[in-house]
Amino acid sequence: MNITERKNEFINIERSSTVKKELIFLGPPACGKGTQTAKLAEFLGLPHIDTGSLLRAEIAKESPNGIIAKSFIDKGNLVPVELVGSIIKDRLAQDDCKEGYILDGYPRSIAQADMLENINSEINGDVKADFRAIYFDLNHDVLISRIVNRRSCPVCGEIYNLKYKPSKVEGVCDKCGGKLIQRKDDNEEIAEARFETYFNETAPLIEYYTKRGKLHTLNADGSIDEVWERLLEVIK
């Protein structure tokens, strides 16, 4: 089945259902969820909500929440859970989220998961919703390899990987022609520290959503196209 046929299949499923689709992606750094989130959002016609970009946008436009968030960030402090929740709630309440959304980078803790559940309940009211947490499961050694081989474009933010997703021209961004860089934190030592933080703070969400019958585990090992096909089966 080609991409057009797959898309029509999903469109027909969506048209026959009045259920709102709410998707969140879980997984450690470099598991590939960012790439697949953007691709799926375009495929389904749902908004891709990246919490990092959302926070930066609020700061850039100097919204009330953005001004407060900046005051914490400027001091090197984490943005409070309640403030992040308020920003997320405002975004999910917008018209383009009425049929659903794909949320990337949130929740990151049990407290945020509880908050998201309350946000969805308040916004949806009597609207039926299908909430799914998609967990990208990947071997630790593969994750380390992905991180140390990762390259990013400082101009447009596009992410590449020397092994799994190389640019067409070595060292040059396909989208904007920017010079690709390796971030300072994309090394094995820092990667290991990030994994420890992830598993201490975020991994408990796997148990949280498993108990609620909302977790769907995805084998994230393989090419982008292979993982994509698995993802389409998981969200049906």
Residue, then its C-alpha position, 0 to 999 in steps of 0.5 A: m500500500n503506497i503513502t496515498e492509499r495509507k493516508n486515504e485509509f486513515i482519512n476514512i477512519e477519521r471521517s467515520s469517527t467523531v472521537k477526538k484523537e489525543l496523542i503524546f509521545l514518550g521516550p528517552p533522548a534520541c529515540g526518534k519521537g521528534t522526527q515521527t511526531a512531525k511526520l505524523a502531524e502532517f499525515l493526520g492534519l493535526p497540530h504538532i505541539d512542541t512544548g519547547s517551541l511553544l514556550r519560546a514563542e510565548i517568550a518571543k511575543e511577550s505574552p503574560n505567561g511568556i514574560i513570567a517564564k522568561s523571568f525564571i529562565d533568565k535566572g537559570n531556574l526551571v519554569p514552574v509546573e503550573l505555568v507550563g500547564s497554563i501555557i499548554k492549556d491555552r494552546l490545547a484550547q485553540d480551534d485547531c485542536k478541536e479534532g485532536y493534537i500530537l503533543d511532544g515534550y509534555p508531560r515529563s513527570i507524574a505531576q504534569a501527567d495529572m495536570l494534562e488529564n485535568i486540562n483535557s477533561e476541562i477542555n473536552g467536556d462531553v466530547k469523546a476523546d481517544f487518548r494514547a501515550i506512545y512509548f518509543d522503546l529503544n536499546h540503550d546502546v543504540l540511543i547512545s550511538r544516535i546521540v553522538n552521531r546527531r547533527s543539527c542546523p542552528v538556522c532552522g533547527e532541523i536534526y540529522n544523524l550521520k548513520y540514520k538520517p544523513s543530509k544529502v550534502e555532508g555538513v549542509c542542511d537540506k532545508c535551508g543550506g545552513k552549516l550543520i553542527q554537533r551540539k556540545d551536549d551530544n557526547e557520550e558522557i552527557a548523554e549518559a547523564r541525560f538518560e539517568t535524569y530521564f529514567n528517574e523523572t520521566a520513565p515513571l510515566i510508562e507505569y502511570y499510563t500502563k495502569r490507565g490502559k493508555l500506553h502503547t509501546l512501539n519498537a523504535d529500532g530501525s529506519i525512519d520508514e520502518v518505525w513509521e509503518r509501526l507507528l501507523e499500526v499503533i495509532k489505528 
